[in-house]
């Protein structure tokens, strides 16, 4: 649209992205940098040295006490809404998994059930699929356990939880902002969506499990970890605590120092070596329909694509929640790929094909 109307297009972000910054180096973008006059107050907490509490470190607990004494608001970020993130069978040692997706179930203590984060399958009284036992060990923690810990340590504190499950409609957001303005909140806990919230009463931010993002099955995991810390650093006059087990990771160190340049140089080398974006495109292709036909489609598509142009294709992998298969395609010629998809789709008219050029996740 800006090209048609001969207008300037301005992209604004609190944290740069590797692919966008690369466009600046290739002279496709101009770069305007805003230098903030205030210093970032960011502190790294090495959780491997913490023995008492794996949820809230000693230094963060002390900071919470100061914040509550000053009648300010503390914001704690943890990107998982369950109580426990892993459930282990006591008898055979296998993880409790979803019978549909084979994804590990998470435990929700308040609602009293186990849920699959992929397809939302729920069960109240599960049994181990390997040995039939109903005795489990609960590991890891999410927002429910964080809220329980805060309630135990600070019984008089007013805690408000913000996540996709609790904020369903306009009324929920209106109630939240009303409580925040009326100073009815002492501790605010939620997922990464809270990092876009700016308020003068918020003086403390705690990233509870900052390096947990590094375990994502995504080539952008390091960038996501850096971005999370950078967004926390963007809050003026806020003291930031970053709790991490893998505190030596370059993305964590660069985020703490607010040094995107060093992170970019290390990350761009990795992406260049493995031909990840911006040196190629990575797309996903999901096909649903009759079981035999979708695999025939996938194998036919792979065979033709490899023969026509340089492309790497992972899959097909069956995705139960989508009732179809997925291909991950890495290439450097989008017009040719687009033509090939249209051509193959004309041959398989009874199947549903969904192509995602810029997938949010894999």
N, C-alpha and C positions, 0 to 999 in steps of 0.2 A: 504493500500500500504506500509506503514512504517513497518507493521508487516511482510509482505512478504519479504521485502528487508532488514529487521533487521536494520532499520534506526530510529533515534530519531525524534520524532514529537514535534515541538515547537508551542504552541498556544500563540499568542501575541495580547494584547488588551489594549487600553487606559483606559478602564473602565471594571472592573470585572463583571461577571454575577453570580447570586446566584447559579445556577445549576452547573456552572464550579467550583466555589469555594468549593462547597460541595464535589466534587470529590477529592479535596485536603485533606479534613478532613477524607474521607474514604480511604485514602492512595492509590487512583488510579492515582492521578496526583502528580508530584512534583511542588512546587511553587517557582518561581524566582521573587523577587521583586526588581524593580529599584527605588532607592530613588533619587528624583530630588534635586539638590542643591538650587533651587530658591523657595521662598515662594509663595503660591497662593494668589492673590489679589482679593478676592471675597467678595461682599457686598450684603446683603439681603435688598430688598426694600419692605416694607409692603404696598401694594396698597390700603388696606382699609383705610389708613390714607391720601391717595391722593384725593383731592377734585377738583383740577383744570383740570387735564388731566388723563384719564384712560388708555391712550396708552403709553405715555412717562412720567415718574415721574420727579419731580423737580431735583433730584440728577442725574438722567441719562441725562437730558437735559444739566445740567451744565458740565457733563463729556463730552458730545458730543461737546460742545462749546470749551472746552480745547483741545480735540483731533483735531478738525478742525483748531484751532489756531496753533497747533504744526505741521500741514501738515501731520498728520498721518491718518490711515484708521480706521473707526469704523464699526463694524459688528453687526447687529441686527438680532436676530433669532425669528421667529414667525411661527409656524407650521400650517398655514392656508393661502391659496392664495387668498381668496375672500376679498370683502370689508366689508360685514356684515355676521356674522355667524348664526344669527337667525332672522327670519322675522315673526312678530306677527300681526294678524288681529286686526285692531282698533275697529271693531264692536263687534265681539264675543270673541276675546282673544285667539283664537286657532292659533297654529303655522302653517305657510304655509308649506305643505308637498308634496312630490312627489306622483303623482297619481299611480305610478307603485310600488314603494318601501315603501311608507309611511314614508320615511326619510325626516327630515327637510331640506328645500331648503336653499341655501346660495345665497347672492346677489353679483353680479359682476358689479360694477359701470362702469368700463372702457368699457366693452363689452355690457352693458345695458341689461343683462338678469339674470334670476334666474336659478341656476343649482343644480341638485341632486348630492352630492358627492359620492353616491353609484353607480348609473347607468348612470350618465352624462346626464340625461334628462334635457332639457333646455326649458324655456318659457320666452317670453319678457313681456307679459301683463297678469300676473296671476290673478285669482280670488280665493277667499277663498272657499274651498271645503265644508265648513259647512254652511256658510250663503250667499255666493255669492258676498261678498263685494270685492272691488278692492282697498281698502285703508289699508295700512300696516304701521306698526312701525318697524324700522330696529334697531336691537340690536347686540351687540358684534362687533368684528373687526378682520380683517385679514391683509394680506400683503398690499393690495391695500390702505387700510385706513392708515396703518403705513407709506407707501410711501407718501401719501398726507399730513400727519402730519409733516413728515420730510421736505417736500418741502415748507410747510407753515412756519415752524420755521427757516429753514436754506435755504432761496431761492437761495443762490449762491452755495450751495453744489451740487456736482455731485453724483447722486444716481444711483446705479446699482442693479437690482433685479435678484436673482438667485433662480429658482425653477423648478420643473419638467415641467411646462407649457412653460416657457420662454427658457429653455435649451433643445432643441429638437435634435440638430445635432452636428456634430464635429465642424462646423463653429461657432456655438454659443459659445462653450467652448473656441475655439481659440481666438475669439474676447474678451471674458471675461478676459482670462489670459493676453492677450496683453494689455488691458486697465489697469489691475492691475500692470503690470510691468512698464508701461509707466506713472504711477502715475496719471491716468485719473479718478480715483474713490476716492471719499471722504467718502461716506457712502454706505456700502454693506448690503443689506437686503435679507433675504431668509429663507428657511426652515431648518430643522435640518441637512440636508445634508451638509450645510456649515461648520459645526463643525469639519469636517475632513480636512478643509483647513488651512494650516499653511503658514504665510507670515510675514517677519520681519516688514512690514509697519503697520500691524494690531496691534493696541495697546489698543483697547477697544472692549469688547464683551458685548452685552446686551441681556439677555433672557427675552423677553417681557411678555410672559405668561407661566412661568415655571411650574405652578401647573395645567395648563389646561390639561396636560397629565393624571393627576390623575382621570379625569372623563371618561377615556376610559373604555369600557366594557371588561376588560381583567385583569386576575389575576396578570399580569406583569406590571400593570400601575405604581405602586410605583417604581419598578425597572427602568422603562423607564424614570421617572422623575429624579431619582438619576443619571442615566447614562448621561442624557442630561447635567446636571450641572457638572458632573465629566469630561466630554469631553471638556466643556468650561474651566474648571480649568487646563486642560492639556496644554493650550497654554502658552508658556513661555513669561514672561514680559508683560502679558496682564492684564488689569484691567477688572474685570468681575462684572456686575450688574445683579442680579437675582430678577425680579419683580414677586411677588406672592401675591395672596389673602389669600390662606391657608398657611401662612408662618410658622405655627406651626407644620406642618406635619413632621413626623420623616424622611421621604425621603428627604425633602427640607433641613432640618437642617443638616442631615448627608452629603448631597451634598455640602452645604456651607462650612462645616468644613473638607471636603475631608476625611471623616471617614467612609470607607466602612465596617470596622469591626463592628461598632455599628449598622449600617443599616442591615448588614447581619444577626446579632443575632436576631434582631427584626423581620425581614422578614422570616427567616427560621422557627421561631416558628409559625407564621401565616400559612405558607405552610404545616407545619407538622400537625397542628390542622385540616386543611381542606383537607389534602391529595392531595395537589397540587405538581407538579414537584419541586424537584427531588424525592419525595416520591411516585410518580405515574407518569403515562404518560397521557397526554391530547391530543387526536387526533380529527380530523374532518373527516366526511364522507359525501360527497355530491353525491346525486343521481338525475339524470335528465332523463326525458322520459315521457311516458303517465301519466297523473295526477293520476289516480286511482292506477296504478302499482307502482309508486314511494312510495305512502303511504303504500301500501301492503308490499313492500320491507322493509320499515322502521320498521313497527310493527312486521313483521316476524323476522327481524334481532334482534330487542330488546328482543323479547320473547325467542329466542334461546340463545342469549348471556347471559342473566340473569340466565337462567337455567344451562348453562355450567360452568361459572366461575364468580368470583366476579367482577362486573363492574357497573359503574354508567353512564347512558346515558341521555342526555338532548335532547329534540326534539321528533319528527321531526318538524322543522320550515321551512316554505316555503320562499325561497330567490328569489324574482322576477328577479333580474338582472342575476341570474344563471339559471332561469327557472327550478328550482329543489328544493329539500329539503335538509336540513343539519342536521346531528347528531353530537353532541359533546360527545366524549367517554372518560371516565376516568377509567383507569385500571392499573394493575401491571403485565400483562402477554402478551407481544407483540406477541410472537410466536403463542399462542393460538388464539389471535384476528386475526392475519394474516390468519391462517388456516380457521377460521370461515368466514371471508370475501370472500375468494376464494370459499368456499363451497356454500355460499348463492348466489354468482355471477353466479355460474353454473346453478342455478335454475332460475335466472332472466337474460337471455341472451340478451334481447332486450333493457335493460336499460344501461345508461352510469354511471359508478361509479368511483368517484375520491376520493382517500384516501390521506390525508395529515398527516404525522406522526408528523412533527414539524411545526404547522401552524404559520404563521407570525402574523395573527390577527384572531379574532373571530367575 
